[in-house]
Amino acid sequence: MWILSWKGATGFSASSTAEEVTCGIEAHGLTAIITGPTSGIGLETARILALRGVHVVMGVRNTTAGLKIKQELIKQIPKAKIDVMEVDVASLKSVNKFVTEFKASGLPLNILIANAGMMAPPFSLSEDNIELQFATNHIGHFHMTNGLLETMKNSAIKSGVQGRIVILSSEVHKMSYKEGIRFDKINDEKSYNALLAYGQSKLANALHAKELSRQLKEDGVNITVNSLHPGVIATNLARHTAWMRVVFGYIVRLFLKNVEQGASTTCYLALHPGAKGISGEYWADNNISTASGFVNDPEFVKKFWDFSVELVDRTLASSSL
């Protein structure tokens, strides 16, 4: 659709596909971890990375499904290098196991893509007693990133190639609770709103990228961190009722992306030379975009980081993980 075709400073637009934004890029010798790669934009991202020569480590909850996807990808891309490792990002125990096993593999780590997520379920707690969306979309990836950071730093030094951390957020991060992050009510079932809690978790993703980027810049580390909105993907329309499709279908369709387009910003940030050296930004449609005011408030960002660290430490201490 024409409305998706406006090109920004990068020369790409909302209608650009993941293949298009990585056309001509050779990434042999790089290793990437991606969570949630068995369907949707995660699967397309894994496919494109493998197509461009990246050794892809698929972090999956279901290894049977992951191995099936691996075989399907290798049929398409015979030279693809793909490993499947089990991880449930909603479980700190599982994340710890994944990090330990990855480090034991001796593989370098150049690219980390926090893609796995869930949207607007009824209230429930993770096995670590953290509201499930916040646990899945943020805390698990936060802990994983911290656990793998030293490996990424070493890989960047040894290879001379800038490391890239890509965290999937959403435009819905601008529709969190009024206080942004409910530091004192993360697990409050009585005031839980599924969509606002989703927005909160996606705000957490953008805040995570912002503060980690600041810290790495301050330390002179050759790793960039960016968050992004992948777009409203066509397959998501099924969540609307029949009457909403009738009333809004023609308008909404102008803004919908297919999976190939939805994965493009992730792939741009992971591989494109144009993203080199750019860090701490929020992206949409393959270009830098504008994040929520919370993301640009240094005091709030720092408070959020400290809260996340404390929540992880407290949880690990209480469960002796």
N, C-alpha and C positions, 0 to 999 in steps of 0.2 A: 504494500500500500504506500502511496506517495507520502503519507504523513510520517512513515517510519524511515523515509529515505533522506532526510536532511542530514548532511554531513557536518560533523564538528571539526575541531582543530586537528584531530588525528587523521582525518580523511575518511573515517568510517562513520556509520550511522546505526540506527536501531535495526535497520533491515540487513546489515552486514551479517554474514554467517561466520561460524567459527573457522571453517575452512578458508574463507576469504581473508580474515584478519591474520591468519598464520601462513598464507600462501608464500612459498619460497623459503620458509624458515627451516633450517636444519638444526635440530636440537639433540643430535646423537651425543651420548656421554653424560647427559643430564638425567637425574633421577627425581621423580615427583611422587608425593603421596597425595591421594585424593580420597576423601571420605564420601560415602553415599554415591558410589559410581555405578550402581546396577540398573538405574533407570533415569529417564528424563535428561535434564541438562548435565547431570553428573556423568551419565553414560556417554553422552556426546563429548564432554570434555575429556574423558579418559580415551575415547577413540581418537580425537584430534591429537592429543599429546603423543599417543603411540604412533600415529601416522607420521608425525614430525620427528620421530626417532627417540623420544623420551622413554626411559625405563619407568614404567608406571607401576606403582604399588597401590593396589586397590584395597582400601580399608573398608571392610564390609561386616555387617552383622551376621549375615547368612553366608557361610563359606560355600555351601552347595550352589547357591544362586551366583555367587561371585565366580566360581570355577566355570560355571556354564557360560557366563558373560565373557570370561577370558577366552574360552575356546571359540566363541562366536567372533570375537575381535581378531583372533589369530587367523581365522579363516578369511577374514577381510584383508588383514594386514599380516601376511606370513612372517615378516621379519620383526614383528612387534615383540617387545620385551615387557612382559606383564607378570607381576606376582600378586597373589591374593593373600591378605592377612586379615584375621578376625579382629574386629573392634566394635564395641557398642559405645558410642560417644556419650550416652546417657549414664554410663557407669564408670566411675573413677577407677574402680578395680580393673575393668576391662581396658581402659586407657593406659593404666600403668603397665599392664601385661603387653599391650601393643608396643609401647615405647621401648620396653626392655627387649622385646624380640626384634624390633627393628634395629636397635643399636647393636645387638648381637650378630646381626646379619653382615655387618661391616660395610653396608652400602653407604654411599654419600647421600646427601639430601640437598637438592638445589631449589626445589619448588614444593611448597606445602599449600594445599587447597582445602579449606574448611567448607565443604559443600553440603554435607549431610544436615538434614533438618526436618522439623515437623511443624505443622500449622494448625492452630486453633482447636486442639482436642478438648474434651471435657476435663475438668480439673483432676489432676492426679499427681502423685509424687514419684520421683525416680527411686531406685533402690537405695540411693544416698539421702533420701528424704529432702529432695530439692524439687520445686515445681518443675514438671516434666519438660515444658518448652524451654525454660531457662537452662535446665540441666543439659538438654540435647543440643540446643542451638548455640549456647554460649559456653557454659562451664566445662563441658567435656573437651571442646576445641581449645579453650583457654589453657587447660591443664596439659593437653597434648602438645600444644605449641611451646609452652614453657619447657616441657620435657625433651623436646627435639631441638631446641634452640642452639644448644652447644654443638650438636652435629651439623646444623646448618651453618653456623659460624665457621667451623673447621672446613667444611666443604667449600665455602666461599673463598677462604684463604688458600686452600690447596689448588683449587681449580682456577682461581682468578675470575670466576664468573659470579656476577651478583646474584645472591639468593633472592627468591621472591615468595612472599606469603600472601595468599589471596583469600579473603574472608567474605563469604556471601552474606550480604545483608538484604535489605529490601526498602522500597520507598515507604513501606508501612512502618519503618522505624520512626517516622514523623508522627505516627498515630499511637504512641505509647500512652501510658497513664499520664496525668497532668504533671506529676512530679518526675517524669522520665523513667527513672529506676526506683522502684519501691524498696529501698534498702531495708526497711523494717517490716515489710509485708510481702516478701517474695513468696512465702508459702501460705498466704492468707486465703483460705478457701472461700470465706464468706464474701469477700470483695472481688473475687476472681472474675475477670471477664476474658473469655478465650481470645478474642481478637486483640484486645489491648495488651494482654500478656504476650501474644505473638509479637506485637509491635515493640514491646519492652525487650524481648529477646533479640530482635533484629537491631534495635538501638544499641544493645550490648555489643553486637558484632562490630558496628561502626566505631564505638568507643574503644573497643579492644584494639582495633587497627590503629586508631589515632594515637593512643598512648604507647603502644609497643613501638610504633614508628618513631615517636619522639625519643624513647629510650635508646633505640638502636642508633639513631642519628647522634645523640649525645655521646655514645660510646664509640662512635666512628666505625660501626659495623656495616659491612657491605651487603646488607639485606634490606629490601623494601617491603613494606606492608601496606596493603590497600584493601578497602572494602568496596562492595558493589551491589547494585540493584540489577538483577538479570533481566528484568522485564516481566510483564504479565504474559505467561506462556499459554498458548492456545488450549492445551490440555486441561488447564485449570478452570476453564469455563464450565465444566461439568458440575462444579460445586454449586452453581446458581440454580434456582428453581426454573421450571419451564416458563412461567410467566415473565421472569426476569430476562430470559433469553429472547423472548418475543419482543419485549419492550425496549431492551437495551442492546440486543444482539448486534444490530447494524452499526451502532455507534462504537460499542466496545471493540468490535472486530477490527476497527481501524487501528487500534493500539495493540492488538495481540501479536505475539511473536510465536514462531514455531520453535522447536527444540534447537535446531541448528543456529537460529538467531539468538536464542536465550543463552546459549553457551559461549557466545562470541566474546563478551566482555571479560569473562573469566580467562579464556584462552589468550586474549590480547594482553592482559596483565601478567599472565604466566610466561609468555614467550616473546612478545613483540619488542623489537629494539626501541620503539617509540615510548615504551613504558620504563625504560632504564632510568634509574635515578629518581623516579617520581615515587614519593612515599607519603603515607598519612592522608591520602585523599579518598574521597567517596566518588565512585564512578557509576555511570549509567549510559547505556547505548554507546559503549566504546569511547566515551569521553568523560573528562572530569565533570562532576555535577556538584550540587549544593546539598550538604547534609543538614540535619537538624541543628538548631542552636545549641543543644546540649553537647554536641560533638565538638563545637568550637568554643566551649567554656573550659579553660584549662583546669580550674578548680574542681568542676564537676567531673571531668575526665579522670583526674587524679583520685578523687573520692571513689569513683567507680572501680578503678584499678585496685585500690587498697581493699575495697569490699570484696572483690573477686578473689584476691589472694587470701584474705581472711576466711572466706567461705570454703575455699578448697582446703586450706590448712586445718580448719576446724573439722571438716568432714573426714579428712584423712586420719586425723588424730582420734576421732571418736570411733572409727571403724578399724583402726590399726592396719590400714592398707599399706 
